[in-house]
Amino acid sequence: MQYQGQTEYEHKGPSPRRGVILCNLGTPDAPQTPELRRYLKEFLSDPRVVEVPRLLWWMILNLIILRIRPRRSAKLYRSVWTEGGSPLMVHSQAQVDGVQKVITKKYGDEVPVVLGMRYGNPSIESAIQKLTDMNVRNITVLPLYPQYSGATTGSTFDAIAKKLTKLRWVPELHFIGGYQQSEGYIDALCKSISKHIKAHGQPDKLMFSYHGTPERYLKKGDPYHCFCHQTTRLVRERMGLDEDQVMTTFQSRFGREPWLQPYTDKTLEALPGEGAKHIAVICPGFSSDCLETIEEINMEGRESFMEAGGEHFHYIPCLNSDPAHIKALAKIVDNQLKR
């Protein structure tokens, strides 16, 4: 049985295409209090990010946090803002452009690559809409979080699913849940660290600082903690470093409950007293430099370490749009496109 208009519909427009969405956390539109209030409200309202009873959290968020934190956060964002916008936006767009260039070289113009942010603009919903408007029927999604966590990668899937429930014609979806074992990603990290050591010498300690999560997330089954340690181990083994030369810590904790430990800030304060006067810090869980790496680590962390008696503090930038990183991301995407 053929419905009226079916043949006409099937031949309308170009053939179905494949497309790619690179997703990152997001950023406020400007380093001002109103923009931070909107951004933080969306971010902190996500039940994947804050697992607290909704009514209680609504009161805490709206009556306390959103009245205090936006102004403070705006000041911090102003300290890292660039002419092109927030560092996260600048680097994320450069990654999209870089991956697009590699994919286009192999597939021509058949596979568009777009950016979608979990919070803020451009949203994941707008990215999906952009691709479907281009007649893309097969979408590969790469969240730019190497180590899976329900609060990041899982939340990204939630946003995608929410958008797909509103579509009449749901596209085929390929969702990449993490890439902490990717050979290209590990290789890019090793090259970045080796380049730094060649320029600045071997540090007493090489610190791998990852974004923290509450300990109870781990106890409930979130694998993020294990994936972070796996990343550190793979890099250490690839570079032939001894276990006592490297350490894994966790930063950016919020609230009073216990988070993943050891804490980066407390460790930075303690290291000089333990004889580590020269350290280098890298943040492998962040694909792009952002407030948490530039301000929290390279500014606050540096100050804490030096005031505690440290002599040499070096921050190794995120992989950002480094050619080895772009190559690794494009390879991860291409592995899905070839299936």
N, C-alpha and C positions, 0 to 999 in steps of 0.2 A: 504494500500500500504506500502510495506517495502523497504527501500532503501538498496542498496548493502552495506554490511558491518555493518548494524545496529545491528544485533544480536551479532556479534563479539565485537562491541564497548560496548554494554550494559553490557557484562560480563567481561570486561577487568578491572583488578585492584580490590581493596577491595570495600566494600559497602560505599556509601557516608557517611561522618562523619559530626559532628558538631564541631565548633571551636570558640574560643573567642579571641578578640583583646582588650587589655587594652591600651588606648591611653593617652599620656601626651603631654605637650607643646613641649619639646625637649631641646637640649643643644648643644653647640659647641663641636666638637670632641676633642679640646684641648684649654687651656687658653692662646692662642696666637693670635696675631693680624690677620693673614690671615684666621684662622678658625673662628674668630669672625666676620670678614667681610662677609664671605660666609653665616654664620648663620643669621646675622642681615639682610642681603640682602633678604634672603628667607622669614624671619619673617615679616619684614617691607614692603615687596612687596605685602603681602596679603591684598586684598581690604576689607576683613572683619575686619582686624586689624586697618588699617588707611583708613578712608572713606574721601579721598580727591581726586579731579579730577586727573586722572591717569598721564596725561602729566606733570602737575604742580608737583605732588608728585615725579615723576621719576627724575625730575631735582633737587628737594630738597634732595631726598635720595642719588642719585649718585654723585651729585656735592658738597654736604655739609656734610650730616650725615655720609656717609660711608667713608669719608676722615678723620673724627674726632673721632667718637664714638668707632670704633673697638679697638683702642689702649687703650682708657679709660676703656672700658668694659673688655678687656683682663686682665688688672691689677686687677679689682674687682673679676673676676673669679679665678684668681690665689690665692686670699685671702681665697677662700672657697674650692678649689680643694682638692681632697683626693687621696690616692694611688689607689683607685678603679675607679677614674674618677670624674666627676661632681657629687655632692650630688644628684641631680635630677635623674641621670642615675642609681646610686647605689640604691636609694630607690625604683625607678620604677621597676627595675629588681627584687628586693626583693619582691615587691608586686605581680609581675607576678608569681614568684616562690611559694609564699605563697598561692595565689588563685589556682594555678595549683595543689598544694598538697591537698587542700580541695576538689576540683572538682574531682581529681583522686580517692580520697577515696570513693566518691559516684558513679562515673561513670566508674572507671577503666581508661584505656588508650584511651578511645574513644573520649575524648574532649581535644584537645591541647589548651593551653593558650599561646599567644605570645604578644610581646610588639611592639607597633608602635608609633613613634613620629611624631607630626604634622610638625615639622621643624627639619632638621638634621637627624641623624641616630640612630636606624634603622627606616626607614620611614614607614608611613602607607601603602604606595604602596608595599613595600617589605614584610610587615606583611601579607597583603592579598595574595600576590603571594606565600608566604611560606605556607599558609593554603591551597590554591587551589592546590599547588603541592602535598599536602598530601591527595588530593581528598576530601577536606572539601567542602560541598555544602550548609551548613547552618552556617552563621557567626553571632555571637553576638558581638556587639561593645560597650564597656563601656569607654567613655571619662572620665578621672579622674578629672573632674571639677564638684564638687557637685552642684554648682549653674549655671544653664544654662546662657550662653551669646552667642550672635551671633559671637563675636570675638574669642571665644574659642570652645565651643561645635558646633556651627554652622559651623565654619571653618573646624572642624574635619570632619563633614559630607561632606563638599565640596571636601575634599581630597579623601574621600572614593568614592564619586560619580565619580570623575575624573578617578580613577583607574578602576571602574566598567565599564565605557564606553569603555574601551579598551579590555574588556574580551569578548570572543565569548560566553562563558557559564557563565552567571551572577548568582552567588550564592544567596540563600535566605538570606535576611539581617534583623537583629533585632538591632535597634539602640536605645540606652538608652540616653535620652536627659537631664538627671540630676537626682540627688538623695538627694536634700537638706532636704526632708521630711523623708528619710529612717530612720526607727527606730534604725537600727544597727549603722548607721553613727552618729546619735544624741547621742546614748548611748556611743559610743566610745569617742566622744568629752567630754561628761560629766565625764566619767571615767578619762580621761586625766587631766581635770581641777581639779577634786576632789583629785586626787593623788598629784597634784602640791600644792594645798591649804593645804593638810595634812602635806606636807613637809616644806612649806615656810610660812604658815599663810594666812589669808584672806587679799587680797590687798584692798587698798582704792578704786581702780577702776580695773575692769576686761575689757580689751579692746579687741574687736573682729575686727581685721584689715583684710580687703579684698582688693584684687587687684582692682584698680579703672578703670573706663572707662570714656570717655567724656560724659558730661551731655546730649549732643544732642542724644546720642545713646538711653538713657532712654526716651527722648521726642519722639523719632521715634518708640518706642514700645518695646525696649529690656527689658525683665523682670528681668534681673540680679540684679538690685538694690533691688527689692522687695524680691527676693529669699535670698539675703544676710541678710536682716532684719528678714526674716522669720526664718533663721537658728539661729540667735542670740536669737530671742524670744523663739524658741523651747527649746534651751539649758537652757535659764534663767528659764523658767517655769518648766522644768524637775528637775532643781537643787534647785528650790525654792528661787531664788535670787530676790531681789527687783530691780525695774527698774533703780533706781539711782546707783546701784552697777555695772552696765554694760554699755558699750557704743559700738556703731558700727562706724568704721572709714574706710577710703579708702586710699590706698597707691599707690606708683609707677606711679604717673602721669607723663605725657610726653608732652612737648609743652606748649603753652601759653593759650590755650582755657580752659574754666572751666571744671573740671572733677567732679565726684561724691564727695560730701562733707558730713561730715567734713574730712579734710585731716589728715592722720595719723601723719605726721611729725609736722604739725602746732599744733596739739592737744598735742603731747608729749612735745612740748616746753611750752605749756600753763598750763598743769596740775599742776606742782609744785606750781605755783602762785595761783592756785585755791584751794590749800590745799591737793591735792592728791600726797603724797610723796612716796607711795608704790603702784606700779602698776604691773600687769601681763598682757602680750600681747599674744594672740593666733591668728593664721591665718587660720581659718576654710576653706577658699576658695582654699587653696593649699593642695593637697593630699600628697605632698612630700616636704621636706625642699629643698630649692634651693637658688639661689642668692638673690631673693627678700625677703626671710625670714631670712636667716643667716646674710647676709651683711647689707641689708637695715634696718631690724628691730633689730636684736640682736647686731649689731655693731653700725651703724649710729644712729638708734633710741635710743639705750641705752645711747650713748654719748650725744645726744641732751637733753634727759630727765635729766640726771645727771648734766649736765652743767647748766640747768635751775633751779637747786635746788632740784631735786629729791633725794631720799635717797635709795630706793630699787627698782630695775628694774629687772623683771623676764620675760624671754621669754619661753613660753610653746611650745615645739617642735611640728611640724606637726605630724599627726597620723602615717605617714610613714608605716612601716611594723609591727606596734603594733598588737598583736593577735586579739584584738577587732576590729581593722580596717580591717584586712584580713578577718575576719569572716563576717563583714558587706559587703565588696566588693563581697565575694564569694556568699553571700545570694542574692545580687542584680543580679548577673549573673545567679545563679541557678533559680531564679524566671522566667527568660526568657527561660532558657533551658527546663523548665518543660512545657512551653506552646505548 
